[in-house]
Amino acid sequence: PIAEEAFFRGFVFQALAKRWSTAAAAGFSGILFGLAHLQPGLILPTVGLGILLAYLFRRSGNLWSSVVAHSGFNALSLSAAL
């Protein structure tokens, strides 16, 4: 989650948000986030997660908030899969 958040929210989202609206930047970075996970059946939920994490990052102004949320999501997903 740290590396993914640094890249998708810290780099991609912020770069897009300088040129586009928050919604467009969150949407496009969320699509890239979903596609990067390479699981066809999970692309849409992962896109949604990416969009939510972008808004959380934008609202908090702190990358750690999205890292913690992403880590929590991964922990819940892993426990549900077991």
BELCOR-V658392 format. One record per run of one state. SS is the DSSP state (alpha for helix, beta for strand, coil for the rest). FROM is the first residue (numbers start at 1). TO is the last residue. If there is no record, write none. Layout:
ss:SS from:FROM to:TO
ss:SS from:FROM to:TO
This chain:
ss:coil from:1 to:1
ss:alpha from:2 to:19
ss:coil from:20 to:21
ss:alpha from:22 to:36
ss:coil from:37 to:39
ss:alpha from:40 to:60
ss:coil from:61 to:62
ss:alpha from:63 to:81
ss:coil from:82 to:82
